[in-house]
């Protein structure tokens, strides 16, 4: 089980210990759609390139920052939102909207992930999950 750290020189702040059971794959365009930071060292990463880590609770992070604002183009029902569906736990979830960005708590660089409102495809229940882009971090 690895640790995800900030990929920037002079920072390398610990972000989270990776629980491999919570790793999901989202399509490539998620990075563009949400304008997530691309990891400069991704070719060295042992994990496949589209991996995200689902983090149910903000307290699961060692260190993380939250951006105050998100671009209006990412707000709910803006019309240009792709359909992103992933399996987590015993459910299949659809990303409804991006609420905030995750950034490095120390150097404020990012975004390294998103805080999303997601909807259970079975019963339409909604909850909030943190989706951390492992590609935007260094995995050690
Ligand atoms: Zn940092």
Backbone and ligand atoms as CSV (ligand in chain L), in Angstrom:
chain,resi,resn,atom,element,x,y,z
A,1,UNK,N,N,0.841,-1.197,0.000
A,1,UNK,CA,C,0.000,0.000,0.000
A,1,UNK,C,C,0.878,1.250,0.000
A,2,UNK,N,N,0.707,2.102,-0.987
A,2,UNK,CA,C,1.568,3.265,-1.136
A,2,UNK,C,C,0.989,4.519,-0.518
A,3,UNK,N,N,1.785,5.556,-0.638
A,3,UNK,CA,C,1.371,6.859,-0.168
A,3,UNK,C,C,1.349,7.809,-1.358
A,4,UNK,N,N,0.367,8.669,-1.401
A,4,UNK,CA,C,0.320,9.692,-2.433
A,4,UNK,C,C,0.841,10.992,-1.837
A,5,UNK,N,N,1.797,11.596,-2.556
A,5,UNK,CA,C,2.370,12.851,-2.074
A,5,UNK,C,C,2.300,13.892,-3.173
A,6,UNK,N,N,2.429,15.153,-2.770
A,6,UNK,CA,C,2.453,16.252,-3.721
A,6,UNK,C,C,3.640,16.062,-4.667
A,7,UNK,N,N,3.421,16.287,-5.980
A,7,UNK,CA,C,4.461,15.992,-6.969
A,7,UNK,C,C,5.417,17.162,-7.178
A,8,UNK,N,N,5.196,18.275,-6.502
A,8,UNK,CA,C,6.030,19.434,-6.766
A,8,UNK,C,C,7.330,19.431,-5.977
A,9,UNK,N,N,8.381,19.864,-6.673
A,9,UNK,CA,C,9.687,19.973,-6.042
A,9,UNK,C,C,9.567,20.890,-4.835
A,10,UNK,N,N,10.349,20.584,-3.845
A,10,UNK,CA,C,10.374,21.367,-2.616
A,10,UNK,C,C,9.099,21.242,-1.792
A,11,UNK,N,N,8.206,20.342,-2.192
A,11,UNK,CA,C,7.002,20.162,-1.378
A,11,UNK,C,C,6.918,18.713,-0.926
A,12,UNK,N,N,6.433,17.845,-1.817
A,12,UNK,CA,C,6.317,16.409,-1.527
A,12,UNK,C,C,5.566,16.143,-0.226
A,13,UNK,N,N,4.647,17.002,0.081
A,13,UNK,CA,C,3.837,16.835,1.278
A,13,UNK,C,C,2.968,15.584,1.161
A,14,UNK,N,N,2.861,14.823,2.236
A,14,UNK,CA,C,2.023,13.617,2.233
A,14,UNK,C,C,0.557,14.008,2.114
A,15,UNK,N,N,-0.150,13.374,1.196
A,15,UNK,CA,C,-1.566,13.673,1.001
A,15,UNK,C,C,-2.442,12.589,1.621
A,16,UNK,N,N,-2.131,11.326,1.314
A,16,UNK,CA,C,-2.969,10.240,1.839
A,16,UNK,C,C,-2.243,8.904,1.693
A,17,UNK,N,N,-2.568,7.961,2.558
A,17,UNK,CA,C,-2.151,6.573,2.377
A,17,UNK,C,C,-3.195,5.902,1.495
A,18,UNK,N,N,-2.721,5.262,0.432
A,18,UNK,CA,C,-3.650,4.729,-0.562
A,18,UNK,C,C,-4.262,3.409,-0.105
A,19,UNK,N,N,-5.582,3.391,-0.043
A,19,UNK,CA,C,-6.325,2.153,0.187
A,19,UNK,C,C,-6.681,1.595,-1.192
A,20,UNK,N,N,-6.005,0.519,-1.579
A,20,UNK,CA,C,-6.157,0.028,-2.951
A,20,UNK,C,C,-7.567,-0.461,-3.260
A,21,UNK,N,N,-8.329,-0.776,-2.228
A,21,UNK,CA,C,-9.718,-1.186,-2.456
A,21,UNK,C,C,-10.576,-0.037,-2.980
A,22,UNK,N,N,-10.095,1.176,-2.788
A,22,UNK,CA,C,-10.887,2.340,-3.172
A,22,UNK,C,C,-10.427,2.972,-4.477
A,23,UNK,N,N,-9.565,2.264,-5.203
A,23,UNK,CA,C,-9.100,2.805,-6.484
A,23,UNK,C,C,-10.119,2.497,-7.577
A,24,UNK,N,N,-10.433,3.503,-8.360
A,24,UNK,CA,C,-11.385,3.335,-9.465
A,24,UNK,C,C,-10.747,3.852,-10.742
A,25,UNK,N,N,-11.349,3.495,-11.857
A,25,UNK,CA,C,-10.905,4.027,-13.139
A,25,UNK,C,C,-11.982,4.904,-13.736
A,26,UNK,N,N,-11.587,6.100,-14.080
A,26,UNK,CA,C,-12.501,7.005,-14.771
A,26,UNK,C,C,-11.900,7.299,-16.135
A,27,UNK,N,N,-12.738,7.629,-17.111
A,27,UNK,CA,C,-12.219,7.870,-18.460
A,27,UNK,C,C,-11.247,9.038,-18.511
A,28,UNK,N,N,-10.414,8.967,-19.511
A,28,UNK,CA,C,-9.380,9.972,-19.757
A,28,UNK,C,C,-9.915,11.409,-19.702
A,29,UNK,N,N,-11.105,11.625,-20.267
A,29,UNK,CA,C,-11.580,13.009,-20.395
A,29,UNK,C,C,-11.924,13.657,-19.060
A,30,UNK,N,N,-11.972,12.865,-18.004
A,30,UNK,CA,C,-12.223,13.460,-16.680
A,30,UNK,C,C,-11.157,14.506,-16.362
A,31,UNK,N,N,-9.925,14.188,-16.702
A,31,UNK,CA,C,-8.834,15.123,-16.404
A,31,UNK,C,C,-9.021,16.451,-17.126
A,32,UNK,N,N,-9.472,16.379,-18.377
A,32,UNK,CA,C,-9.707,17.607,-19.130
A,32,UNK,C,C,-10.959,18.319,-18.651
A,33,UNK,N,N,-12.008,17.543,-18.466
A,33,UNK,CA,C,-13.281,18.128,-18.065
A,33,UNK,C,C,-13.148,18.912,-16.763
A,34,UNK,N,N,-12.419,18.353,-15.827
A,34,UNK,CA,C,-12.286,19.010,-14.529
A,34,UNK,C,C,-10.981,19.790,-14.408
A,35,UNK,N,N,-10.243,19.848,-15.518
A,35,UNK,CA,C,-9.004,20.632,-15.550
A,35,UNK,C,C,-8.056,20.262,-14.405
A,36,UNK,N,N,-7.899,18.951,-14.239
A,36,UNK,CA,C,-7.020,18.465,-13.179
A,36,UNK,C,C,-5.560,18.546,-13.600
A,37,UNK,N,N,-4.752,18.697,-12.610
A,37,UNK,CA,C,-3.317,18.776,-12.816
A,37,UNK,C,C,-2.787,17.460,-13.386
A,38,UNK,N,N,-1.935,17.576,-14.394
A,38,UNK,CA,C,-1.292,16.373,-14.918
A,38,UNK,C,C,0.020,16.160,-14.176
A,39,UNK,N,N,0.274,14.939,-13.840
A,39,UNK,CA,C,1.508,14.637,-13.115
A,39,UNK,C,C,2.673,14.568,-14.079
A,40,UNK,N,N,3.684,15.339,-13.809
A,40,UNK,CA,C,4.859,15.361,-14.678
A,40,UNK,C,C,5.647,14.057,-14.612
A,41,UNK,N,N,5.440,13.296,-13.578
A,41,UNK,CA,C,6.241,12.080,-13.404
A,41,UNK,C,C,5.386,10.828,-13.536
A,42,UNK,N,N,4.270,10.933,-14.251
A,42,UNK,CA,C,3.348,9.805,-14.284
A,42,UNK,C,C,3.953,8.549,-14.898
A,43,UNK,N,N,4.931,8.694,-15.784
A,43,UNK,CA,C,5.505,7.488,-16.390
A,43,UNK,C,C,6.227,6.633,-15.354
A,44,UNK,N,N,6.564,7.243,-14.241
A,44,UNK,CA,C,7.227,6.484,-13.180
A,44,UNK,C,C,6.231,5.832,-12.228
A,45,UNK,N,N,4.975,6.235,-12.353
A,45,UNK,CA,C,3.993,5.739,-11.394
A,45,UNK,C,C,3.639,4.289,-11.691
A,46,UNK,N,N,3.550,3.480,-10.669
A,46,UNK,CA,C,3.236,2.060,-10.867
A,46,UNK,C,C,1.767,1.820,-11.194
A,47,UNK,N,N,0.924,2.791,-10.944
A,47,UNK,CA,C,-0.498,2.596,-11.141
A,47,UNK,C,C,-0.888,2.983,-12.563
A,48,UNK,N,N,-1.957,2.412,-13.047
A,48,UNK,CA,C,-2.381,2.731,-14.403
A,48,UNK,C,C,-2.861,4.180,-14.461
A,49,UNK,N,N,-2.805,4.743,-15.655
A,49,UNK,CA,C,-2.845,6.198,-15.774
A,49,UNK,C,C,-4.163,6.864,-15.417
A,50,UNK,N,N,-5.260,6.147,-15.448
A,50,UNK,CA,C,-6.528,6.821,-15.198
A,50,UNK,C,C,-7.069,6.595,-13.802
A,51,UNK,N,N,-6.209,6.209,-12.905
A,51,UNK,CA,C,-6.722,5.852,-11.594
A,51,UNK,C,C,-7.072,7.041,-10.706
A,52,UNK,N,N,-8.197,6.879,-10.074
A,52,UNK,CA,C,-8.618,7.825,-9.044
A,52,UNK,C,C,-8.798,7.050,-7.744
A,53,UNK,N,N,-8.634,7.756,-6.665
A,53,UNK,CA,C,-8.865,7.168,-5.352
A,53,UNK,C,C,-10.131,7.787,-4.771
A,54,UNK,N,N,-11.082,6.928,-4.408
A,54,UNK,CA,C,-12.298,7.415,-3.756
A,54,UNK,C,C,-12.007,7.582,-2.273
A,55,UNK,N,N,-12.260,8.762,-1.771
A,55,UNK,CA,C,-12.030,9.035,-0.353
A,55,UNK,C,C,-13.365,9.496,0.234
A,56,UNK,N,N,-13.996,8.627,1.042
A,56,UNK,CA,C,-15.318,8.965,1.553
A,56,UNK,C,C,-15.312,10.097,2.571
A,57,UNK,N,N,-14.238,10.198,3.339
A,57,UNK,CA,C,-14.225,11.157,4.439
A,57,UNK,C,C,-12.986,12.038,4.342
A,58,UNK,N,N,-13.167,13.326,4.496
A,58,UNK,CA,C,-12.038,14.265,4.385
A,58,UNK,C,C,-10.980,13.971,5.451
A,59,UNK,N,N,-11.388,13.345,6.554
A,59,UNK,CA,C,-10.441,13.039,7.629
A,59,UNK,C,C,-9.531,11.861,7.274
A,60,UNK,N,N,-9.832,11.168,6.174
A,60,UNK,CA,C,-8.950,10.091,5.719
A,60,UNK,C,C,-7.642,10.635,5.140
A,61,UNK,N,N,-7.638,11.906,4.774
A,61,UNK,CA,C,-6.417,12.508,4.228
A,61,UNK,C,C,-5.415,12.803,5.345
A,62,UNK,N,N,-4.121,12.692,4.997
A,62,UNK,CA,C,-3.086,13.191,5.908
A,62,UNK,C,C,-3.106,14.712,5.890
A,63,UNK,N,N,-3.121,15.231,4.679
A,63,UNK,CA,C,-3.135,16.677,4.447
A,63,UNK,C,C,-3.842,16.920,3.136
A,64,UNK,N,N,-4.779,17.823,3.131
A,64,UNK,CA,C,-5.359,18.229,1.860
A,64,UNK,C,C,-5.951,19.616,2.027
A,65,UNK,N,N,-5.925,20.361,0.940
A,65,UNK,CA,C,-6.554,21.668,0.946
A,65,UNK,C,C,-7.780,21.637,0.058
A,66,UNK,N,N,-8.663,22.585,0.275
A,66,UNK,CA,C,-9.872,22.676,-0.540
A,66,UNK,C,C,-9.921,24.067,-1.138
A,67,UNK,N,N,-10.138,24.114,-2.447
A,67,UNK,CA,C,-10.203,25.411,-3.105
A,67,UNK,C,C,-11.506,26.100,-2.732
A,68,UNK,N,N,-11.455,27.407,-2.727
A,68,UNK,CA,C,-12.655,28.140,-2.358
A,68,UNK,C,C,-13.651,28.208,-3.507
A,69,UNK,N,N,-13.134,28.269,-4.717
A,69,UNK,CA,C,-14.040,28.472,-5.837
A,69,UNK,C,C,-13.818,27.439,-6.924
A,70,UNK,N,N,-14.869,27.152,-7.646
A,70,UNK,CA,C,-14.709,26.322,-8.835
A,70,UNK,C,C,-15.245,27.101,-10.026
A,71,UNK,N,N,-14.706,26.821,-11.208
A,71,UNK,CA,C,-15.185,27.550,-12.391
A,71,UNK,C,C,-16.663,27.287,-12.615
A,72,UNK,N,N,-17.365,28.295,-13.072
A,72,UNK,CA,C,-18.812,28.158,-13.267
A,72,UNK,C,C,-19.144,27.081,-14.285
A,73,UNK,N,N,-18.199,26.794,-15.195
A,73,UNK,CA,C,-18.457,25.771,-16.203
A,73,UNK,C,C,-18.564,24.382,-15.589
A,74,UNK,N,N,-18.119,24.244,-14.336
A,74,UNK,CA,C,-18.185,22.944,-13.690
A,74,UNK,C,C,-19.389,22.818,-12.761
A,75,UNK,N,N,-20.175,23.861,-12.710
A,75,UNK,CA,C,-21.322,23.821,-11.815
A,75,UNK,C,C,-22.403,22.899,-12.365
A,76,UNK,N,N,-23.349,22.602,-11.522
A,76,UNK,CA,C,-24.389,21.625,-11.871
A,76,UNK,C,C,-25.143,22.019,-13.131
A,77,UNK,N,N,-25.497,21.030,-13.899
A,77,UNK,CA,C,-26.392,21.194,-15.037
A,77,UNK,C,C,-25.907,22.252,-16.015
A,78,UNK,N,N,-24.612,22.360,-16.164
A,78,UNK,CA,C,-24.102,23.344,-17.108
A,78,UNK,C,C,-24.256,22.839,-18.541
A,79,UNK,N,N,-24.660,21.588,-18.695
A,79,UNK,CA,C,-24.978,21.084,-20.023
A,79,UNK,C,C,-23.820,20.425,-20.743
A,80,UNK,N,N,-22.604,20.814,-20.403
A,80,UNK,CA,C,-21.461,20.246,-21.116
A,80,UNK,C,C,-20.748,19.187,-20.280
A,81,UNK,N,N,-21.402,18.752,-19.234
A,81,UNK,CA,C,-20.819,17.755,-18.351
A,81,UNK,C,C,-20.947,16.378,-18.980
A,82,UNK,N,N,-19.827,15.663,-19.111
A,82,UNK,CA,C,-19.891,14.290,-19.596
A,82,UNK,C,C,-20.506,13.389,-18.543
A,83,UNK,N,N,-20.850,12.186,-18.960
A,83,UNK,CA,C,-21.394,11.220,-18.008
A,83,UNK,C,C,-20.270,10.366,-17.477
A,84,UNK,N,N,-20.011,10.486,-16.186
A,84,UNK,CA,C,-18.954,9.687,-15.588
A,84,UNK,C,C,-19.561,8.771,-14.533
A,85,UNK,N,N,-19.445,7.474,-14.773
A,85,UNK,CA,C,-20.027,6.486,-13.869
A,85,UNK,C,C,-18.927,5.549,-13.390
A,86,UNK,N,N,-18.922,5.257,-12.102
A,86,UNK,CA,C,-17.911,4.356,-11.572
A,86,UNK,C,C,-18.514,3.486,-10.482
A,87,UNK,N,N,-17.884,2.334,-10.243
A,87,UNK,CA,C,-18.322,1.423,-9.197
A,87,UNK,C,C,-17.517,1.666,-7.936
A,88,UNK,N,N,-18.214,1.770,-6.828
A,88,UNK,CA,C,-17.554,1.950,-5.545
A,88,UNK,C,C,-18.459,1.334,-4.491
A,89,UNK,N,N,-17.878,0.527,-3.601
A,89,UNK,CA,C,-18.704,-0.197,-2.637
A,89,UNK,C,C,-19.577,-1.172,-3.412
A,90,UNK,N,N,-20.852,-1.223,-3.071
A,90,UNK,CA,C,-21.752,-2.138,-3.773
A,90,UNK,C,C,-22.628,-1.408,-4.780
A,91,UNK,N,N,-22.225,-0.189,-5.105
A,91,UNK,CA,C,-23.087,0.608,-5.964
A,91,UNK,C,C,-22.345,1.137,-7.178
A,92,UNK,N,N,-23.136,1.573,-8.126
A,92,UNK,CA,C,-22.619,2.248,-9.301
A,92,UNK,C,C,-23.034,3.713,-9.179
A,93,UNK,N,N,-22.037,4.598,-9.253
A,93,UNK,CA,C,-22.292,6.007,-8.975
A,93,UNK,C,C,-22.093,6.859,-10.216
A,94,UNK,N,N,-22.929,7.857,-10.344
A,94,UNK,CA,C,-22.761,8.833,-11.420
A,94,UNK,C,C,-22.362,10.166,-10.810
A,95,UNK,N,N,-21.368,10.820,-11.396
A,95,UNK,CA,C,-20.969,12.137,-10.921
A,95,UNK,C,C,-22.025,13.148,-11.349
A,96,UNK,N,N,-22.640,13.788,-10.370
A,96,UNK,CA,C,-23.675,14.781,-10.660
A,96,UNK,C,C,-23.064,16.157,-10.849
A,97,UNK,N,N,-22.192,16.530,-9.937
A,97,UNK,CA,C,-21.531,17.820,-10.095
A,97,UNK,C,C,-20.281,17.892,-9.247
A,98,UNK,N,N,-19.423,18.778,-9.667
A,98,UNK,CA,C,-18.190,19.044,-8.951
A,98,UNK,C,C,-18.455,20.183,-7.984
A,99,UNK,N,N,-18.211,19.936,-6.701
A,99,UNK,CA,C,-18.491,20.964,-5.697
A,99,UNK,C,C,-17.274,21.843,-5.435
A,100,UNK,N,N,-16.128,21.199,-5.266
A,100,UNK,CA,C,-14.895,21.937,-4.980
A,100,UNK,C,C,-13.702,21.142,-5.482
A,101,UNK,N,N,-12.588,21.823,-5.541
A,101,UNK,CA,C,-11.343,21.169,-5.904
A,101,UNK,C,C,-10.541,20.809,-4.668
A,102,UNK,N,N,-9.761,19.731,-4.792
A,102,UNK,CA,C,-8.757,19.404,-3.787
A,102,UNK,C,C,-7.413,19.942,-4.262
A,103,UNK,N,N,-6.672,20.542,-3.353
A,103,UNK,CA,C,-5.344,21.072,-3.665
A,103,UNK,C,C,-4.376,20.631,-2.567
A,104,UNK,N,N,-3.087,20.822,-2.823
A,104,UNK,CA,C,-2.100,20.482,-1.801
A,104,UNK,C,C,-2.247,21.440,-0.622
A,105,UNK,N,N,-2.248,20.892,0.575
A,105,UNK,CA,C,-2.431,21.720,1.770
A,105,UNK,C,C,-1.228,22.619,2.030
A,106,UNK,N,N,-0.052,22.189,1.558
A,106,UNK,CA,C,1.162,22.952,1.860
A,106,UNK,C,C,1.484,24.008,0.810
A,107,UNK,N,N,1.488,23.613,-0.462
A,107,UNK,CA,C,1.913,24.569,-1.502
A,107,UNK,C,C,0.735,25.112,-2.310
A,108,UNK,N,N,-0.471,24.648,-2.020
A,108,UNK,CA,C,-1.677,25.124,-2.700
A,108,UNK,C,C,-1.715,24.798,-4.186
A,109,UNK,N,N,-0.824,23.918,-4.662
A,109,UNK,CA,C,-0.860,23.579,-6.084
A,109,UNK,C,C,-1.942,22.531,-6.326
A,110,UNK,N,N,-2.414,22.509,-7.551
A,110,UNK,CA,C,-3.463,21.572,-7.911
A,110,UNK,C,C,-4.193,22.061,-9.149
A,111,UNK,N,N,-5.406,21.642,-9.377
A,111,UNK,CA,C,-6.137,20.704,-8.519
A,111,UNK,C,C,-5.630,19.266,-8.645
A,112,UNK,N,N,-5.666,18.572,-7.541
A,112,UNK,CA,C,-5.247,17.176,-7.498
A,112,UNK,C,C,-6.457,16.257,-7.347
A,113,UNK,N,N,-7.626,16.834,-7.312
A,113,UNK,CA,C,-8.834,16.015,-7.203
A,113,UNK,C,C,-10.055,16.908,-7.104
A,114,UNK,N,N,-11.194,16.245,-6.997
A,114,UNK,CA,C,-12.446,16.980,-6.943
A,114,UNK,C,C,-13.320,16.435,-5.811
A,115,UNK,N,N,-14.128,17.316,-5.271
A,115,UNK,CA,C,-15.166,16.884,-4.338
A,115,UNK,C,C,-16.467,16.900,-5.132
A,116,UNK,N,N,-17.095,15.740,-5.203
A,116,UNK,CA,C,-18.243,15.586,-6.092
A,116,UNK,C,C,-19.489,15.167,-5.359
A,117,UNK,N,N,-20.603,15.614,-5.914
A,117,UNK,CA,C,-21.866,15.039,-5.524
A,117,UNK,C,C,-22.134,13.896,-6.499
A,118,UNK,N,N,-22.377,12.710,-5.960
A,118,UNK,CA,C,-22.600,11.545,-6.810
A,118,UNK,C,C,-23.952,10.929,-6.497
A,119,UNK,N,N,-24.476,10.205,-7.492
A,119,UNK,CA,C,-25.809,9.616,-7.338
A,119,UNK,C,C,-25.749,8.117,-7.574
A,120,UNK,N,N,-26.331,7.372,-6.643
A,120,UNK,CA,C,-26.436,5.922,-6.762
A,120,UNK,C,C,-27.379,5.592,-7.926
A,121,UNK,N,N,-26.888,4.800,-8.882
A,121,UNK,CA,C,-27.692,4.507,-10.061
A,121,UNK,C,C,-28.874,3.589,-9.759
A,122,UNK,N,N,-28.850,2.902,-8.603
A,122,UNK,CA,C,-29.936,1.986,-8.250
A,122,UNK,C,C,-31.110,2.710,-7.629
A,123,UNK,N,N,-30.817,3.570,-6.648
A,123,UNK,CA,C,-31.918,4.137,-5.870
A,123,UNK,C,C,-31.919,5.669,-5.844
A,124,UNK,N,N,-31.069,6.267,-6.679
A,124,UNK,CA,C,-31.035,7.727,-6.823
A,124,UNK,C,C,-30.575,8.476,-5.577
A,125,UNK,N,N,-30.096,7.759,-4.553
A,125,UNK,CA,C,-29.584,8.459,-3.378
A,125,UNK,C,C,-28.288,9.176,-3.726
A,126,UNK,N,N,-28.112,10.334,-3.116
A,126,UNK,CA,C,-26.925,11.122,-3.403
A,126,UNK,C,C,-26.025,11.227,-2.178
A,127,UNK,N,N,-24.730,11.337,-2.445
A,127,UNK,CA,C,-23.777,11.563,-1.366
A,127,UNK,C,C,-22.595,12.326,-1.946
A,128,UNK,N,N,-21.712,12.739,-1.055
A,128,UNK,CA,C,-20.533,13.493,-1.477
A,128,UNK,C,C,-19.298,12.618,-1.303
A,129,UNK,N,N,-18.472,12.542,-2.360
A,129,UNK,CA,C,-17.227,11.783,-2.300
A,129,UNK,C,C,-16.071,12.656,-2.782
A,130,UNK,N,N,-14.889,12.370,-2.248
A,130,UNK,CA,C,-13.672,13.015,-2.733
A,130,UNK,C,C,-13.041,12.084,-3.748
A,131,UNK,N,N,-12.745,12.595,-4.924
A,131,UNK,CA,C,-12.071,11.796,-5.955
A,131,UNK,C,C,-10.691,12.390,-6.170
A,132,UNK,N,N,-9.691,11.641,-5.728
A,132,UNK,CA,C,-8.321,12.122,-5.789
A,132,UNK,C,C,-7.666,11.555,-7.043
A,133,UNK,N,N,-7.097,12.419,-7.859
A,133,UNK,CA,C,-6.447,11.979,-9.092
A,133,UNK,C,C,-5.030,11.509,-8.770
A,134,UNK,N,N,-4.832,10.185,-8.777
A,134,UNK,CA,C,-3.505,9.657,-8.445
A,134,UNK,C,C,-2.476,10.059,-9.493
A,135,UNK,N,N,-2.975,10.345,-10.698
A,135,UNK,CA,C,-2.105,10.775,-11.773
A,135,UNK,C,C,-1.546,12.182,-11.515
A,136,UNK,N,N,-2.231,12.938,-10.701
A,136,UNK,CA,C,-1.799,14.307,-10.404
A,136,UNK,C,C,-0.905,14.362,-9.179
A,137,UNK,N,N,-0.532,13.199,-8.692
A,137,UNK,CA,C,0.287,13.121,-7.487
A,137,UNK,C,C,1.472,12.200,-7.745
A,138,UNK,N,N,2.354,12.150,-6.778
A,138,UNK,CA,C,3.440,11.199,-6.823
A,138,UNK,C,C,3.039,10.046,-5.908
A,139,UNK,N,N,3.215,8.817,-6.390
A,139,UNK,CA,C,2.903,7.670,-5.549
A,139,UNK,C,C,4.203,7.026,-5.101
A,140,UNK,N,N,4.399,6.984,-3.817
A,140,UNK,CA,C,5.672,6.456,-3.291
A,140,UNK,C,C,5.418,5.229,-2.430
L,1,ZN,ZN,ZN,2.520,20.596,-2.351
